[in-house]
């Protein structure tokens, strides 16, 4: 199912996961809010508005290391062994 409408995806998830539409929608809202919050924290950290400790708590060590690598712009030139990308 490469191209599908939102309704088709919802129906697929309810059927394959054995959940109600409300349960799937609840999980989707939670996942979306978590993703938006993490993005917000990353942006605030990059702007110097929150501490390293808070960013680490929310983003975790690997995502924070990747973010710091991007901030240093070193990841474009060489492989960062911790964040694991070039």
Backbone bond lengths (Angstrom), bond angles and torsions (degrees), N, CA, C in turn:
res aa  C-N    CA-C-N  psi(-1)  N-CA   C-N-CA  omega(-1)  CA-C   N-CA-C  phi
1 X - - - 1.451 - - 1.530 108.22 -
2 X 1.324 117.01 77.69 1.453 121.02 -177.36 1.518 111.98 -73.50
3 X 1.319 116.15 -53.71 1.461 119.88 177.48 1.515 108.18 -107.18
4 X 1.309 114.41 126.10 1.454 118.13 179.05 1.514 109.03 -153.14
5 X 1.299 113.92 157.58 1.457 118.89 177.51 1.531 108.77 -80.85
6 X 1.281 115.76 165.83 1.456 120.82 177.65 1.531 110.68 -59.42
7 X 1.314 116.83 -40.12 1.461 120.59 179.08 1.523 110.63 -64.56
8 X 1.331 117.68 -40.61 1.465 120.73 178.27 1.528 110.75 -63.75
9 X 1.312 116.43 -40.03 1.465 120.19 178.45 1.523 110.53 -65.35
10 X 1.328 116.65 -41.70 1.456 121.29 177.93 1.522 110.22 -61.16
11 X 1.329 116.90 -46.53 1.465 121.05 178.98 1.521 111.72 -61.95
12 X 1.324 116.36 -40.28 1.462 121.16 178.52 1.526 110.56 -61.82
13 X 1.313 116.29 -46.45 1.465 120.10 -178.64 1.523 112.01 -66.15
14 X 1.318 116.73 -41.78 1.469 118.53 179.62 1.523 110.20 -62.83
15 X 1.310 116.45 -42.19 1.463 121.17 -178.59 1.529 111.20 -68.71
16 X 1.317 116.59 -51.31 1.465 120.31 -173.42 1.531 113.36 -74.91
17 X 1.318 117.64 -28.73 1.461 120.30 179.18 1.524 113.01 -95.30
18 X 1.322 116.43 -10.64 1.461 120.26 -179.34 1.520 112.74 68.40
19 X 1.336 115.74 34.79 1.459 121.23 -179.66 1.514 110.25 -112.64
20 X 1.321 115.77 161.46 1.456 119.39 173.45 1.527 108.88 -79.76
21 X 1.317 115.74 163.87 1.466 119.66 176.26 1.531 110.59 -58.62
22 X 1.324 116.40 -39.81 1.469 120.16 -179.90 1.524 111.06 -63.09
23 X 1.325 117.25 -39.45 1.466 120.15 178.92 1.534 111.24 -66.32
24 X 1.330 116.37 -42.92 1.465 120.11 178.37 1.525 110.19 -64.07
25 X 1.324 116.83 -45.46 1.460 120.23 179.40 1.527 111.45 -63.72
26 X 1.316 117.47 -38.03 1.459 120.98 177.11 1.524 111.38 -62.45
27 X 1.326 116.19 -43.46 1.468 120.15 177.48 1.528 111.05 -65.08
28 X 1.329 115.95 -39.07 1.462 120.25 -179.97 1.526 111.00 -65.03
29 X 1.305 116.79 -42.52 1.467 120.66 178.34 1.524 110.25 -63.86
30 X 1.324 116.65 -44.44 1.463 120.23 178.97 1.532 111.39 -61.60
31 X 1.329 116.49 -45.10 1.465 120.41 179.47 1.527 111.09 -63.85
32 X 1.323 116.68 -39.93 1.457 120.93 179.22 1.517 112.36 -66.33
33 X 1.307 116.72 -42.73 1.462 120.35 178.78 1.521 110.16 -65.45
34 X 1.338 117.04 -41.89 1.462 120.02 177.93 1.521 111.19 -61.34
35 X 1.317 117.31 -43.36 1.469 121.03 179.73 1.529 110.85 -64.21
36 X 1.317 117.48 -43.51 1.465 121.03 178.39 1.524 111.65 -64.29
37 X 1.337 117.09 -39.19 1.460 120.97 179.32 1.527 110.60 -65.31
38 X 1.325 116.47 -44.38 1.462 120.22 178.90 1.529 110.72 -63.36
39 X 1.307 117.15 -39.78 1.471 121.02 177.20 1.535 109.72 -63.17
40 X 1.308 116.43 -42.29 1.463 121.73 179.33 1.533 110.52 -62.62
41 X 1.324 116.54 -45.04 1.467 120.95 178.81 1.527 109.83 -62.68
42 X 1.316 117.95 -43.57 1.467 121.65 179.00 1.524 110.73 -60.16
43 X 1.319 117.39 -43.29 1.462 120.84 179.63 1.522 111.42 -65.52
44 X 1.327 117.02 -40.92 1.465 120.44 179.09 1.522 110.63 -66.82
45 X 1.330 117.36 -37.32 1.463 120.36 177.92 1.526 110.31 -65.92
46 X 1.298 117.01 -44.02 1.459 120.95 179.87 1.527 111.25 -63.52
47 X 1.320 116.86 -29.29 1.463 121.70 179.10 1.532 111.86 -86.32
48 X 1.339 116.85 -0.61 1.456 120.47 179.64 1.514 113.85 75.50
49 X 1.320 117.44 22.14 1.460 121.15 -175.52 1.521 113.97 -96.56
50 X 1.339 117.12 -11.63 1.467 120.07 176.08 1.521 108.76 -134.97
51 X 1.310 115.19 162.38 1.456 121.23 -176.06 1.522 112.45 -77.05
52 X 1.312 113.81 160.88 1.464 121.40 174.52 1.526 109.81 -60.66
53 X 1.329 116.66 -40.18 1.457 121.56 -177.81 1.522 111.99 -62.49
54 X 1.340 116.90 -43.48 1.460 119.74 179.03 1.522 110.69 -67.17
55 X 1.325 116.77 -42.46 1.463 119.99 178.19 1.525 110.60 -61.94
56 X 1.318 117.21 -40.55 1.456 121.63 178.25 1.521 111.23 -63.31
57 X 1.315 116.03 -41.33 1.462 121.06 179.98 1.531 111.27 -63.23
58 X 1.310 116.89 -40.96 1.469 120.69 -176.58 1.533 111.60 -82.35
59 X 1.327 116.76 -44.35 1.460 120.85 -172.14 1.525 114.26 -91.16
60 X 1.312 117.10 -24.27 1.453 120.92 -175.80 1.519 110.81 84.78
61 X 1.336 116.84 162.25 1.463 120.06 -173.12 1.531 114.72 -65.67
62 X 1.308 118.14 -39.80 1.466 119.09 -176.72 1.528 111.86 -70.45
63 X 1.320 117.35 -44.73 1.466 119.64 179.20 1.524 111.45 -66.71
64 X 1.338 117.06 -36.80 1.457 120.06 177.92 1.527 110.43 -67.63
65 X 1.321 117.24 -40.07 1.465 120.06 177.66 1.526 110.64 -62.53
66 X 1.319 116.80 -40.31 1.465 120.10 178.24 1.522 109.97 -64.58
67 X 1.311 117.15 -42.41 1.456 121.78 179.21 1.529 110.35 -62.50
68 X 1.317 116.89 -44.11 1.461 120.08 178.89 1.523 111.54 -65.74
69 X 1.313 116.31 -35.01 1.464 120.75 176.17 1.528 109.66 -63.61
70 X 1.286 116.40 -44.10 1.469 120.97 177.92 1.524 109.62 -63.41
71 X 1.320 116.75 -41.36 1.463 120.60 -179.79 1.528 110.87 -62.84
72 X 1.319 116.66 -36.10 1.465 120.88 178.94 1.526 111.66 -78.87
73 X 1.316 115.77 -14.81 1.471 123.54 -177.66 1.520 112.46 61.44
74 X 1.315 115.87 20.48 1.453 120.37 177.29 1.515 111.17 -81.15
75 X 1.303 116.70 -23.66 1.454 119.30 -174.73 1.522 112.08 -66.25
76 X 1.308 118.55 -19.08 1.454 120.72 177.91 1.526 111.17 -77.04
77 X 1.325 117.46 -21.99 1.453 121.45 -173.01 1.519 113.64 -101.39
78 X 1.314 117.26 -34.16 1.457 119.58 -177.18 1.512 110.14 -148.96
79 X 1.298 115.45 163.12 1.463 121.15 -179.66 1.516 109.69 -76.26
80 X 1.299 116.42 124.77 1.458 121.56 173.90 1.523 106.90 -86.60
81 X 1.335 118.71 118.85 1.468 119.80 -173.41 1.534 113.80 -67.17
82 X 1.328 118.51 -23.57 1.455 119.11 -178.36 1.521 112.27 -86.44
83 X 1.329 116.33 -45.63 1.461 117.07 -177.40 1.519 111.07 -83.57
84 X 1.330 117.50 -16.40 1.452 121.24 169.28 1.501 116.41 74.83
85 X 1.292 117.75 28.30 1.461 118.75 176.61 1.508 109.41 -140.00
86 X 1.303 114.55 160.64 1.462 119.71 -178.33 1.514 109.46 -88.28
